[in-house]
Amino acid sequence: MKKYKVYILAVFSLLIITACSSSQEMKSEKEIEKKSTKEFTAVAEKLYKINEIESWMNLMPGGESSFHLSGDVILTELCGLDMKSTRMLNVAIVQDNKTLIEFKPNSSKGDVTGNNSSYFQFSTNRGIKMPPLFNAEKSITAILSFTDGKDEFKVSIDELTVQKIY
């Protein structure tokens, strides 16, 4: 009987030690994930800065519903592109992991004084016909693509709310 108690106690102790060590590992992984997110955000802020971005649906009577997007972003030389020849390539609108809209925006470029950065203002041309799967109640992701003719750089703007204009 004593042998069984010792055996059960040993197995129980082993289970407790294993559980404690795996919970410590999980905590460490969460801390690493949190640190990685902070580091990514810090790096992203050095590569680009979103000054302003607006998305809305024109639902005014007398015409078809249309989607609109406008904003401005600053790219720094740290993004890896040659700022002198960089231009905005296109914009993709993603919702529920599906690209619903892709368009070439109206865009203008300017240089930022004091460093090797470029400032881009962009917007949809006149508004884009709403695709059938578009749900204005859900947020969207806008993926802005830039190129210098050799390389491409993408800026992803998550959780954009689509305003409704009546």
N, C-alpha and C positions, 0 to 999 in steps of 0.2 A: 504494500500500500504506500510506503514511504517513497519507493522508486517512482510510482505514478505521480505523486505530488511533486517530486523534484522535477520530473519530466514535464509536467504541465506548467510548473512555475518557469522552467527554462524556455519553453515555447512561448508562453505569455510574455516574458521579458523580451524575447527576441522580436515579437510582434510590436511591442511598445517602442523599442529602439528603432525598428525599421520605420514605423509610422512617424516618429519624431524626426528622423533624418530626412524622410521624403517631404515632410511639411517644411523643413528648413530649406530644402532644395527648391520647392515651389516658391517660397518667399524670395529666395535669391533670384529666380527667373523673373518674377514680377518686378523686382527692383531693377534688374537689367533692362527689362522691357520699358519701364518708366524712364530710365536714364537714356535709352536709345531714342525714345520719342522726343525727349528734351533736346538731345544732341541733333536729331534730324531737324527739329524746328529751328534750332540755332543756325544750322547749316543752310536751311532753306531761306532764312531771313538774310543771309549773306549773298545768296544767289539772285533773289528777286524780292520785290515788295509790291503787294497789291494796295494801291491807294484807294480805289473805289471800284465797286462793281454792282450793277443793278440788273435784275431780270424781271420782266413783267409780261403779262398777257394782255393784249388789247381786246377787250370784250365789248366795246362800244357798239351800239346798234347801228345798222346800216352797212355792215361789211362783214367779211369773214374774220374769225378770230386769228390773231397773229402773235407770234412770240418775238420778243425783243431782248437784246442783251447789249449793255454798254459798260465801259469801265476804262481804267488805266492801270498800267503795271510798269514797274521799273525793273529792268534786267541789269545785273552787274557783270563785269568781265569774268567773274568767278564761275559763271554758268558754263564757261568753256567756248562760247561763241565769240567771233570777231565782231565787236560792237559796231564798227564802221559799216559792215555789210549785212548786219542782222536785219531781218524783216519778219513781220508776223505772217505766218503761213496760213493757218486756219484755226477754227474753233469747233470743238465737238461738244455736244450736250448729251450727257449720260444720265440715265435714270434706271434704277433697278438693274445695274450692270449691263444695260443695253444702250448702244449709241443710237439715239433717236434723231438727232439733227447734226449735220456737219455743214459748215459754211465758211466761205472766205469773207472775212469782215472788212468793212471800211476801216482803215487804220492810218494813223499818222505817227511819225517818229520824231523824237527830239533828243538831244544830248543833255545829260545832267551835268551841270557845271561843277568842276572840282574833282571829278573822278571819271573813270572809264565805264560809264553806265549809259543806258538808253531808256528813254521814256516813251511808252506806246499808249496812245488812246485808240480805242476800238469800239465798233458798234455794228449791229446788223444793218443791212442796207436799208430796207423799208419795213422789215418785219417778215417773219417766216411763217408759212402756213403750218398749222399745228398738226403733227403726225398723230394717227389714231391712238397709239399707245401712250401718248403724253398725258400725265396726270398732274394737273396744276396744284393738287392738294399735297403732293410730295415734293421734297427738296430735290435739287438737281446737282450734278457736278459739271463744271465747265472745264474743259481741257484746252488750254491755249498752246498752240504749237508755233515755235519760232525756228528760223533757219538762217545760217550765214552763207548758204550755198554748199557747204561741205557737211556740217553737222546740224543736228536738230536738238532742240531743248523744249521740254514740255512743262507747263505749270498747271497743276491740278487744283481747282478751287472747289472744295467740297461743301456740302450742306447749304447751297444757295436756296433761298426762299424765292418762289415766283410770286410776285405781286399781281393782283388782278385789278385792271383798270376798266371801269364801267362807264 
